């Protein structure tokens, strides 16, 4: 009774998951991408990269500033008559200043190039993060479908054992079999009930894991659609590698990072180049001393009005090896980035070759499993006829039954392994 109750509860939980419209693989992937924290972080980093590009462009613009100051002075001081007297003074000045970089030692141009290369790397990293989500969701989606089909196999296994128990009960009542055969049949039903409970729990856990991967607010009623039965083509590894080497987002992100590192070396070298800037300004001032006849504010501001222009040239001579060290550090970073890029290429090539080999093996296993299912089903049907006619014993019957249900489980496993391996290969080919 306890096992029957557990079976009913597990099956009810699985059935409740199908109460709403099931999710397709595409809808799961799209939802996961739009709600994934890593993807969102990458998008924010890309937005920061766009701001860096804008900031680098703005460095070519002039700067304009205004200024104003007011000061007061109190105390005794020496007069023109060589005597001391109390003097209170006040002064005011105001003006505007413009500064325009004429030549920045190519720092502005190279800073902009570096910012653009860094932005391209960030954009590719964002797409690479989306690819990771796609692959992970696809794998977990297939796991959910696999556990659901394994539960169907467990149901069929329980249905067979339950039917056999009922048939043996009739044979026992007719005095055609010993009571021991009933005990064996009941034991098998109990084992199959427990197996169904375990399979149902596996299915629930797989759906929960997928729902968590999607960052769903609740997994209540969550279910997935089965995939079409059409067999996907098996691509050649050379074709996949050629396309992946050109379009893989993770690899392209590494290439952009390497390019940005080279731009950073060029930027560091600008510390050796002189810079030239232009400045211009206007301003006036007002001065007042107590005890003297002072010209009015407006008159002083008008008469003291002045204009100023100038050029400033800066030639680096010795900066305590600061520029040299910056260049060396940038070169080390560029070399490290290139090594990481080469490693990424090698790992991608290895992953593609492994995916192809695994896909070929999975398809062979799937074909062999299909043949095994048909053979074991035929053997089981023949054994049932022999057993019903008393030409086979219970041990022989149970062996063929076990072989048949085991073949069903192996076929399901081979099916989803082939789907997963083929989809991984297609993923690298896009």
QUIFEN-V632520 format. One record per backbone hydrogen bond with DSSP energy under -1.0 kcal/mol. CO is the residue of the C=O (numbers start at 1). NH is the residue of the N-H. If there is no record, write none. Layout:
CO;NH, CO;NH
//
This chain:
1;5, 2;6, 3;7, 4;8, 5;9, 6;10, 7;11, 8;12, 9;13, 10;14, 11;15, 12;16, 15;18, 16;19, 23;225, 24;28, 25;29, 26;30, 27;31, 28;32, 29;33, 30;34, 31;35, 32;36, 36;40, 37;41, 38;42, 39;43, 40;44, 41;45, 42;46, 43;47, 44;48, 45;49, 46;50, 47;51, 48;52, 49;53, 50;54, 51;55, 52;56, 53;57, 54;58, 57;60, 58;61, 63;99, 65;97, 67;95, 69;93, 71;91, 73;89, 75;87, 77;85, 79;82, 83;79, 85;77, 88;290, 89;73, 90;288, 91;71, 92;286, 93;69, 94;284, 95;67, 96;282, 97;65, 98;280, 99;63, 100;278, 103;276, 104;107, 106;110, 107;111, 108;112, 109;113, 110;114, 111;115, 112;116, 113;117, 114;118, 115;119, 116;120, 117;121, 118;122, 119;123, 120;124, 121;125, 122;126, 123;127, 124;128, 125;129, 126;130, 127;131, 128;132, 129;133, 130;134, 131;135, 132;136, 133;137, 134;138, 135;139, 136;140, 137;141, 138;142, 139;143, 140;144, 141;145, 142;146, 143;147, 144;148, 145;149, 146;150, 147;151, 148;152, 149;153, 150;154, 151;155, 152;156, 153;157, 154;158, 155;159, 156;160, 157;161, 158;162, 159;163, 160;164, 161;165, 162;166, 163;167, 164;168, 165;169, 166;170, 167;171, 168;172, 169;173, 170;174, 171;176, 172;175, 178;181, 179;183, 180;184, 181;185, 182;186, 183;187, 184;188, 185;189, 186;190, 187;191, 188;192, 189;193, 190;194, 191;195, 192;196, 193;197, 194;198, 195;199, 196;200, 197;201, 198;202, 199;203, 200;204, 201;205, 202;206, 203;207, 204;208, 205;209, 206;210, 207;211, 208;212, 209;213, 210;214, 211;216, 212;215, 219;222, 223;23, 236;240, 237;241, 238;242, 239;243, 240;244, 241;245, 243;247, 244;248, 248;252, 249;253, 250;254, 251;255, 252;256, 253;257, 254;258, 255;259, 256;260, 257;261, 258;262, 259;263, 260;264, 261;265, 262;266, 263;267, 264;268, 265;269, 267;270, 268;271, 269;272, 270;273, 275;314, 276;102, 276;103, 277;312, 278;100, 279;310, 280;98, 281;308, 282;96, 283;306, 284;94, 286;92, 288;90, 289;292, 296;300, 297;301, 298;302, 299;303, 300;304, 306;283, 308;281, 310;279, 312;277, 314;275, 319;322, 321;325, 322;326, 323;327, 324;328, 325;329, 326;330, 327;331, 328;332, 329;333, 330;334, 331;335, 332;336, 333;337, 334;338, 335;339, 336;340, 337;341, 338;342, 339;343, 340;344, 341;345, 342;346, 343;347, 344;348, 345;349, 346;350, 347;351, 348;352, 349;353, 350;354, 351;355, 352;356, 353;357, 354;358, 355;359, 356;360, 357;361, 358;362, 359;363, 360;364, 361;365, 362;366, 363;367, 364;368, 365;369, 366;370, 367;371, 368;372, 369;373, 370;374, 371;375, 372;376, 373;377, 374;378, 375;379, 376;380, 377;381, 378;382, 379;383, 380;384, 381;385, 382;386, 383;387, 384;388, 385;389, 386;391, 387;390, 393;397, 394;398, 395;399, 396;400, 397;401, 398;402, 399;403, 400;404, 401;405, 402;406, 403;407, 404;408, 405;409, 406;410, 407;411, 408;412, 409;413, 410;414, 411;415, 412;416, 413;417, 414;418, 415;419, 416;420, 417;421, 418;422, 419;423, 420;424, 421;425, 422;426, 423;427, 424;428, 425;429
//
